[in-house]
Amino acid sequence: MESASLGLAHRAWRLLPAETRRRAMTRVAGLIAGRPDRLPPAASEGIVVAGDIDGAN
């Protein structure tokens, strides 16, 4: 039953115009996304490197 309702929801979603789907997903992502800090962190000396700097690009 769950897969049938999911299929129905998916078909209903696909009936919406692409622009409407894009705007809806953008709005949902905006609601889910974390909010930036009001005050940025204090400036610090030096550099911060994130990720693997030893691997090939």
C-alpha positions in Angstrom: 0.0 0.0 0.0 2.8 2.4 0.8 4.4 2.1 -2.6 1.1 2.6 -4.3 0.5 5.9 -2.4 4.1 7.0 -3.1 3.6 6.3 -6.8 0.4 8.4 -6.7 2.1 11.2 -4.9 4.9 11.1 -7.4 2.6 11.2 -10.3 0.7 14.1 -8.8 4.0 15.9 -8.3 5.0 15.4 -11.9 1.7 16.9 -13.1 2.7 20.2 -11.7 4.6 22.5 -14.0 8.4 22.3 -13.7 8.8 25.9 -12.6 6.3 25.3 -9.8 8.1 22.2 -8.7 11.5 24.1 -8.7 10.1 26.9 -6.6 8.5 24.5 -4.1 11.7 22.6 -3.7 13.7 25.9 -3.3 11.3 27.0 -0.6 11.5 23.7 1.2 15.3 23.7 1.1 15.3 27.2 2.4 13.1 26.2 5.4 15.3 23.2 6.1 18.7 24.9 5.7 20.5 26.3 8.7 20.6 30.0 9.3 23.9 31.9 9.2 25.3 33.4 12.4 24.2 37.0 13.0 27.8 38.0 13.9 30.7 36.4 12.0 33.4 34.8 14.0 36.3 37.0 15.0 39.2 37.3 12.5 42.1 35.1 13.3 45.7 34.8 12.2 46.7 32.0 9.9 44.9 29.8 7.4 42.4 27.0 7.8 42.5 24.2 5.2 39.6 21.7 5.0 39.8 18.5 3.1 42.5 16.3 1.6 45.3 18.5 0.4 47.5 15.5 -0.5 45.3 14.0 -3.1 45.0 14.8 -6.8 42.3 17.2 -8.0 
